[in-house]
Amino acid sequence: MVRVTSGTTAKARHKKVLSATKGYRGKRKSVFRIAKQAMMKAGQHAYKGRKQKKRDFRRLWTARISAALRERGHRYSEMKNKWLHARMGVDRKNLSEIAMNHSEVFDKIVEVGVKAKKIEV
């Protein structure tokens, strides 16, 4: 039976980890065992960051819409409920964009909410 060593596979794995940790400080960039731990931790932070980014943008859009509604004498929570009853399908991202850049269109959207009737369930 032929003896098989894992030299090339191990070297490739080490190389992949060390290239991923390039730019880290101290042993975290050069020692495989520590670099692997640093890479795993960085992956956890990246995962959490992707979720956090979605939350942050949602808060930003809500704040922009709320500010635009306050200028027109309305509250965000009430207007959001009225838009729900009007069955208006515009999401927060697009609504905030409209509120910032197209005020005349946003005025018409606010009017739709004001005129909406409450739906009985």
N, CA and C atoms as an extended XYZ file, in Angstrom:
363
Properties=species:S:1:pos:R:3:atomname:S:1:resname:S:1:resid:I:1 pbc="F F F"
N         0.829       -1.177        0.000 N   MET     1
C         0.000        0.000        0.000 CA  MET     1
C         0.877        1.245        0.000 C   MET     1
N         0.457        2.246       -0.751 N   VAL     2
C         1.247        3.458       -0.919 CA  VAL     2
C         0.994        4.399        0.247 C   VAL     2
N         2.055        5.037        0.723 N   ARG     3
C         1.950        5.998        1.825 CA  ARG     3
C         1.540        7.356        1.259 C   ARG     3
N         0.469        7.927        1.815 N   VAL     4
C        -0.020        9.218        1.333 CA  VAL     4
C         0.180       10.253        2.435 C   VAL     4
N         0.794       11.372        2.075 N   THR     5
C         0.955       12.468        3.041 CA  THR     5
C        -0.010       13.586        2.680 C   THR     5
N        -0.359       14.363        3.673 N   SER     6
C        -1.316       15.450        3.427 CA  SER     6
C        -0.622       16.796        3.288 C   SER     6
N         0.619       16.790        2.850 N   GLY     7
C         1.415       18.017        2.778 CA  GLY     7
C         0.821       19.084        1.887 C   GLY     7
N         0.455       18.716        0.665 N   THR     8
C        -0.078       19.718       -0.262 CA  THR     8
C        -1.435       20.231        0.196 C   THR     8
N        -2.266       19.350        0.715 N   THR     9
C        -3.592       19.769        1.183 CA  THR     9
C        -3.471       20.696        2.374 C   THR     9
N        -2.608       20.341        3.317 N   ALA    10
C        -2.415       21.168        4.515 CA  ALA    10
C        -1.839       22.523        4.128 C   ALA    10
N        -0.891       22.502        3.203 N   LYS    11
C        -0.279       23.761        2.780 CA  LYS    11
C        -1.312       24.669        2.118 C   LYS    11
N        -2.175       24.087        1.301 N   ALA    12
C        -3.210       24.874        0.626 CA  ALA    12
C        -4.184       25.460        1.652 C   ALA    12
N        -4.544       24.651        2.650 N   ARG    13
C        -5.468       25.125        3.682 CA  ARG    13
C        -4.837       26.255        4.491 C   ARG    13
N        -3.580       26.077        4.865 N   HIS    14
C        -2.865       27.110        5.624 CA  HIS    14
C        -2.771       28.395        4.799 C   HIS    14
N        -2.449       28.225        3.518 N   LYS    15
C        -2.285       29.382        2.641 CA  LYS    15
C        -3.602       30.160        2.524 C   LYS    15
N        -4.709       29.429        2.434 N   LYS    16
C        -6.019       30.061        2.314 CA  LYS    16
C        -6.350       30.879        3.565 C   LYS    16
N        -6.069       30.314        4.734 N   VAL    17
C        -6.357       31.007        5.993 CA  VAL    17
C        -5.450       32.221        6.153 C   VAL    17
N        -4.159       32.054        5.868 N   LEU    18
C        -3.210       33.153        6.048 CA  LEU    18
C        -3.447       34.286        5.043 C   LEU    18
N        -3.928       33.950        3.850 N   SER    19
C        -4.234       35.032        2.907 CA  SER    19
C        -5.506       35.764        3.334 C   SER    19
N        -6.426       35.050        3.993 N   ALA    20
C        -7.650       35.701        4.475 CA  ALA    20
C        -7.369       36.633        5.644 C   ALA    20
N        -6.332       36.342        6.414 N   THR    21
C        -6.005       37.161        7.586 CA  THR    21
C        -4.890       38.159        7.299 C   THR    21
N        -4.595       38.367        6.040 N   LYS    22
C        -3.575       39.349        5.669 CA  LYS    22
C        -4.035       40.736        6.126 C   LYS    22
N        -3.169       41.467        6.758 N   GLY    23
C        -3.521       42.790        7.249 CA  GLY    23
C        -3.867       42.817        8.723 C   GLY    23
N        -4.013       41.639        9.338 N   TYR    24
C        -4.255       41.593       10.780 CA  TYR    24
C        -2.962       41.900       11.512 C   TYR    24
N        -3.067       42.216       12.808 N   ARG    25
C        -1.885       42.609       13.568 CA  ARG    25
C        -1.279       41.425       14.318 C   ARG    25
N         0.046       41.456       14.452 N   GLY    26
C         0.761       40.481       15.270 CA  GLY    26
C         0.681       39.068       14.727 C   GLY    26
N         0.579       38.090       15.646 N   LYS    27
C         0.550       36.683       15.255 CA  LYS    27
C        -0.743       36.305       14.540 C   LYS    27
N        -1.735       37.163       14.623 N   ARG    28
C        -3.026       36.857       13.997 CA  ARG    28
C        -2.912       36.762       12.473 C   ARG    28
N        -1.833       37.302       11.907 N   LYS    29
C        -1.672       37.228       10.458 CA  LYS    29
C        -0.663       36.175       10.018 C   LYS    29
N         0.164       35.683       10.946 N   SER    30
C         1.260       34.834       10.505 CA  SER    30
C         1.272       33.426       11.105 C   SER    30
N         0.644       33.206       12.244 N   VAL    31
C         0.631       31.893       12.873 CA  VAL    31
C        -0.720       31.243       12.548 C   VAL    31
N        -0.667       30.068       11.908 N   PHE    32
C        -1.878       29.446       11.391 CA  PHE    32
C        -2.939       29.232       12.466 C   PHE    32
N        -2.560       28.693       13.592 N   ARG    33
C        -3.531       28.348       14.633 CA  ARG    33
C        -4.268       29.594       15.140 C   ARG    33
N        -3.533       30.665       15.348 N   ILE    34
C        -4.127       31.912       15.838 CA  ILE    34
C        -4.880       32.617       14.701 C   ILE    34
N        -4.320       32.548       13.496 N   ALA    35
C        -4.970       33.173       12.339 CA  ALA    35
C        -6.318       32.509       12.057 C   ALA    35
N        -6.391       31.207       12.241 N   LYS    36
C        -7.643       30.493       12.007 CA  LYS    36
C        -8.717       30.966       12.988 C   LYS    36
N        -8.333       31.143       14.249 N   GLN    37
C        -9.272       31.646       15.259 CA  GLN    37
C        -9.733       33.060       14.910 C   GLN    37
N        -8.774       33.893       14.474 N   ALA    38
C        -9.094       35.275       14.113 CA  ALA    38
C       -10.042       35.316       12.924 C   ALA    38
N        -9.829       34.416       11.965 N   MET    39
C       -10.684       34.366       10.788 CA  MET    39
C       -12.106       33.935       11.165 C   MET    39
N       -12.218       32.965       12.062 N   MET    40
C       -13.534       32.503       12.505 CA  MET    40
C       -14.280       33.626       13.223 C   MET    40
N       -13.570       34.345       14.078 N   LYS    41
C       -14.183       35.449       14.823 CA  LYS    41
C       -14.619       36.561       13.862 C   LYS    41
N       -13.788       36.834       12.874 N   ALA    42
C       -14.125       37.861       11.884 CA  ALA    42
C       -15.378       37.466       11.114 C   ALA    42
N       -15.507       36.176       10.830 N   GLY    43
C       -16.696       35.689       10.140 CA  GLY    43
C       -17.951       35.873       10.971 C   GLY    43
N       -17.843       35.685       12.284 N   GLN    44
C       -18.982       35.894       13.181 CA  GLN    44
C       -19.382       37.365       13.194 C   GLN    44
N       -18.388       38.244       13.261 N   HIS    45
C       -18.670       39.678       13.255 CA  HIS    45
C       -19.303       40.096       11.927 C   HIS    45
N       -18.825       39.524       10.820 N   ALA    46
C       -19.376       39.857        9.510 CA  ALA    46
C       -20.832       39.413        9.412 C   ALA    46
N       -21.144       38.254        9.959 N   TYR    47
C       -22.511       37.735        9.945 CA  TYR    47
C       -23.436       38.665       10.732 C   TYR    47
N       -22.992       39.037       11.936 N   LYS    48
C       -23.795       39.945       12.761 CA  LYS    48
C       -23.943       41.301       12.092 C   LYS    48
N       -22.862       41.754       11.428 N   GLY    49
C       -22.875       43.052       10.767 CA  GLY    49
C       -23.865       43.114        9.622 C   GLY    49
N       -24.025       42.009        8.902 N   ARG    50
C       -24.992       41.986        7.803 CA  ARG    50
C       -26.413       42.134        8.321 C   ARG    50
N       -26.695       41.548        9.476 N   LYS    51
C       -28.026       41.691       10.087 CA  LYS    51
C       -28.208       43.111       10.628 C   LYS    51
N       -27.169       43.651       11.242 N   GLN    52
C       -27.221       44.987       11.839 CA  GLN    52
C       -27.443       46.049       10.771 C   GLN    52
N       -26.821       45.854        9.591 N   LYS    53
C       -26.947       46.822        8.506 CA  LYS    53
C       -28.406       46.976        8.078 C   LYS    53
N       -29.125       45.866        8.025 N   LYS    54
C       -30.535       45.908        7.651 CA  LYS    54
C       -31.344       46.703        8.669 C   LYS    54
N       -31.039       46.496        9.963 N   ARG    55
C       -31.726       47.230       11.027 CA  ARG    55
C       -31.430       48.722       10.933 C   ARG    55
N       -30.154       49.041       10.696 N   ASP    56
C       -29.741       50.446       10.643 CA  ASP    56
C       -30.430       51.192        9.497 C   ASP    56
N       -30.491       50.552        8.328 N   PHE    57
C       -31.135       51.203        7.198 CA  PHE    57
C       -32.626       51.381        7.440 C   PHE    57
N       -33.261       50.393        8.045 N   ARG    58
C       -34.693       50.510        8.330 CA  ARG    58
C       -34.962       51.687        9.268 C   ARG    58
N       -34.115       51.857       10.287 N   ARG    59
C       -34.250       52.992       11.213 CA  ARG    59
C       -34.031       54.317       10.491 C   ARG    59
N       -33.061       54.358        9.572 N   LEU    60
C       -32.780       55.575        8.811 CA  LEU    60
C       -33.974       55.957        7.942 C   LEU    60
N       -34.534       54.978        7.232 N   TRP    61
C       -35.678       55.256        6.367 CA  TRP    61
C       -36.865       55.735        7.174 C   TRP    61
N       -37.109       55.096        8.318 N   THR    62
C       -38.225       55.496        9.171 CA  THR    62
C       -38.031       56.917        9.676 C   THR    62
N       -36.809       57.262       10.064 N   ALA    63
C       -36.522       58.612       10.560 CA  ALA    63
C       -36.745       59.656        9.462 C   ALA    63
N       -36.357       59.338        8.242 N   ARG    64
C       -36.542       60.275        7.127 CA  ARG    64
C       -38.025       60.494        6.830 C   ARG    64
N       -38.778       59.403        6.810 N   ILE    65
C       -40.223       59.517        6.546 CA  ILE    65
C       -40.885       60.297        7.669 C   ILE    65
N       -40.503       59.997        8.897 N   SER    66
C       -41.076       60.664       10.065 CA  SER    66
C       -40.814       62.162       10.025 C   SER    66
N       -39.588       62.538        9.650 N   ALA    67
C       -39.242       63.964        9.574 CA  ALA    67
C       -40.065       64.670        8.499 C   ALA    67
N       -40.241       64.012        7.363 N   ALA    68
C       -41.029       64.608        6.276 CA  ALA    68
C       -42.502       64.741        6.679 C   ALA    68
N       -43.009       63.758        7.425 N   LEU    69
C       -44.406       63.819        7.872 CA  LEU    69
C       -44.599       64.889        8.933 C   LEU    69
N       -43.616       65.055        9.813 N   ARG    70
C       -43.707       66.083       10.857 CA  ARG    70
C       -43.797       67.471       10.244 C   ARG    70
N       -43.103       67.694        9.139 N   GLU    71
C       -43.187       68.983        8.442 CA  GLU    71
C       -44.609       69.256        7.939 C   GLU    71
N       -45.318       68.181        7.648 N   ARG    72
C       -46.680       68.305        7.123 CA  ARG    72
C       -47.741       68.159        8.219 C   ARG    72
N       -47.305       68.057        9.478 N   GLY    73
C       -48.219       68.020       10.610 CA  GLY    73
C       -48.826       66.658       10.913 C   GLY    73
N       -48.138       65.576       10.529 N   HIS    74
C       -48.636       64.229       10.794 CA  HIS    74
C       -47.598       63.438       11.591 C   HIS    74
N       -48.053       62.342       12.201 N   ARG    75
C       -47.140       61.455       12.925 CA  ARG    75
C       -46.926       60.188       12.116 C   ARG    75
N       -45.722       59.651       12.194 N   TYR    76
C       -45.364       58.485       11.385 CA  TYR    76
C       -46.235       57.279       11.711 C   TYR    76
N       -46.419       56.990       13.001 N   SER    77
C       -47.150       55.786       13.384 CA  SER    77
C       -48.592       55.826       12.893 C   SER    77
N       -49.222       56.974       13.002 N   GLU    78
C       -50.609       57.107       12.542 CA  GLU    78
C       -50.693       56.998       11.022 C   GLU    78
N       -49.773       57.655       10.339 N   MET    79
C       -49.799       57.648        8.879 CA  MET    79
C       -49.475       56.257        8.339 C   MET    79
N       -48.582       55.532        8.986 N   LYS    80
C       -48.249       54.169        8.558 CA  LYS    80
C       -49.491       53.280        8.648 C   LYS    80
N       -50.257       53.455        9.705 N   ASN    81
C       -51.494       52.693        9.882 CA  ASN    81
C       -52.518       53.068        8.812 C   ASN    81
N       -52.610       54.351        8.483 N   LYS    82
C       -53.556       54.800        7.458 CA  LYS    82
C       -53.157       54.268        6.078 C   LYS    82
N       -51.851       54.237        5.798 N   TRP    83
C       -51.387       53.678        4.533 CA  TRP    83
C       -51.689       52.186        4.466 C   TRP    83
N       -51.646       51.522        5.590 N   LEU    84
C       -51.979       50.106        5.652 CA  LEU    84
C       -53.453       49.908        5.285 C   LEU    84
N       -54.327       50.762        5.838 N   HIS    85
C       -55.757       50.673        5.528 CA  HIS    85
C       -56.038       51.037        4.071 C   HIS    85
N       -55.233       51.929        3.505 N   ALA    86
C       -55.402       52.314        2.102 CA  ALA    86
C       -54.832       51.266        1.155 C   ALA    86
N       -54.218       50.229        1.738 N   ARG    87
C       -53.580       49.141        0.975 CA  ARG    87
C       -52.532       49.681        0.008 C   ARG    87
N       -51.740       50.614        0.511 N   MET    88
C       -50.673       51.196       -0.280 CA  MET    88
C       -49.419       50.344       -0.110 C   MET    88
N       -48.874       49.877       -1.196 N   GLY    89
C       -47.760       48.932       -1.123 CA  GLY    89
C       -46.389       49.539       -1.357 C   GLY    89
N       -46.139       50.726       -0.844 N   VAL    90
C       -44.818       51.346       -1.012 CA  VAL    90
C       -44.003       51.052        0.239 C   VAL    90
N       -42.799       50.554        0.039 N   ASP    91
C       -41.960       50.208        1.182 CA  ASP    91
C       -41.229       51.429        1.734 C   ASP    91
N       -40.598       51.252        2.891 N   ARG    92
C       -39.940       52.367        3.582 CA  ARG    92
C       -38.798       52.958        2.773 C   ARG    92
N       -38.045       52.099        2.103 N   LYS    93
C       -36.887       52.572        1.339 CA  LYS    93
C       -37.327       53.561        0.258 C   LYS    93
N       -38.293       53.158       -0.542 N   ASN    94
C       -38.761       54.023       -1.631 CA  ASN    94
C       -39.505       55.235       -1.097 C   ASN    94
N       -40.242       55.056       -0.012 N   LEU    95
C       -40.978       56.170        0.573 CA  LEU    95
C       -40.022       57.248        1.074 C   LEU    95
N       -38.923       56.820        1.704 N   SER    96
C       -37.952       57.804        2.202 CA  SER    96
C       -37.271       58.525        1.046 C   SER    96
N       -37.030       57.803       -0.035 N   GLU    97
C       -36.422       58.414       -1.225 CA  GLU    97
C       -37.369       59.462       -1.830 C   GLU    97
N       -38.650       59.104       -1.885 N   ILE    98
C       -39.657       60.045       -2.406 CA  ILE    98
C       -39.766       61.254       -1.490 C   ILE    98
N       -39.766       61.017       -0.183 N   ALA    99
C       -39.893       62.110        0.788 CA  ALA    99
C       -38.730       63.086        0.684 C   ALA    99
N       -37.533       62.569        0.433 N   MET   100
C       -36.354       63.430        0.345 CA  MET   100
C       -36.280       64.205       -0.969 C   MET   100
N       -36.555       63.524       -2.080 N   ASN   101
C       -36.263       64.100       -3.388 CA  ASN   101
C       -37.481       64.590       -4.177 C   ASN   101
N       -38.669       64.090       -3.853 N   HIS   102
C       -39.859       64.441       -4.625 CA  HIS   102
C       -40.982       64.822       -3.664 C   HIS   102
N       -40.933       66.029       -3.169 N   SER   103
C       -41.887       66.435       -2.132 CA  SER   103
C       -43.322       66.518       -2.638 C   SER   103
N       -43.522       66.901       -3.902 N   GLU   104
C       -44.888       67.005       -4.419 CA  GLU   104
C       -45.547       65.624       -4.535 C   GLU   104
N       -44.769       64.625       -4.884 N   VAL   105
C       -45.293       63.255       -4.951 CA  VAL   105
C       -45.588       62.752       -3.538 C   VAL   105
N       -44.712       63.088       -2.597 N   PHE   106
C       -44.918       62.659       -1.208 CA  PHE   106
C       -46.185       63.305       -0.637 C   PHE   106
N       -46.459       64.546       -1.021 N   ASP   107
C       -47.697       65.211       -0.578 CA  ASP   107
C       -48.929       64.420       -1.029 C   ASP   107
N       -48.899       63.927       -2.261 N   LYS   108
C       -50.025       63.139       -2.777 CA  LYS   108
C       -50.162       61.813       -2.033 C   LYS   108
N       -49.020       61.221       -1.670 N   ILE   109
C       -49.041       59.966       -0.903 CA  ILE   109
C       -49.630       60.209        0.485 C   ILE   109
N       -49.293       61.353        1.076 N   VAL   110
C       -49.854       61.707        2.390 CA  VAL   110
C       -51.361       61.898        2.275 C   VAL   110
N       -51.812       62.529        1.198 N   GLU   111
C       -53.255       62.722        0.984 CA  GLU   111
C       -53.997       61.397        0.896 C   GLU   111
N       -53.388       60.415        0.243 N   VAL   112
C       -53.989       59.081        0.145 CA  VAL   112
C       -54.188       58.498        1.544 C   VAL   112
N       -53.196       58.683        2.398 N   GLY   113
C       -53.296       58.186        3.768 CA  GLY   113
C       -54.354       58.905        4.570 C   GLY   113
N       -54.458       60.211        4.375 N   VAL   114
C       -55.440       61.007        5.118 CA  VAL   114
C       -56.863       60.614        4.723 C   VAL   114
N       -57.083       60.337        3.435 N   LYS   115
C       -58.414       60.007        2.945 CA  LYS   115
C       -58.802       58.543        3.180 C   LYS   115
N       -57.859       57.715        3.634 N   ALA   116
C       -58.121       56.275        3.767 CA  ALA   116
C       -59.144       56.009        4.854 C   ALA   116
N       -60.001       55.065        4.577 N   LYS   117
C       -61.020       54.634        5.535 CA  LYS   117
C       -60.489       53.420        6.284 C   LYS   117
N       -60.890       53.285        7.539 N   LYS   118
C       -60.445       52.163        8.350 CA  LYS   118
C       -61.160       50.890        7.894 C   LYS   118
N       -60.395       49.834        7.729 N   ILE   119
C       -60.956       48.560        7.272 CA  ILE   119
C       -61.459       47.781        8.494 C   ILE   119
N       -62.683       47.318        8.435 N   GLU   120
C       -63.242       46.504        9.508 CA  GLU   120
C       -62.877       45.053        9.272 C   GLU   120
N       -62.414       44.406       10.313 N   VAL   121
C       -61.985       43.008       10.179 CA  VAL   121
C       -63.078       42.068       10.621 C   VAL   121
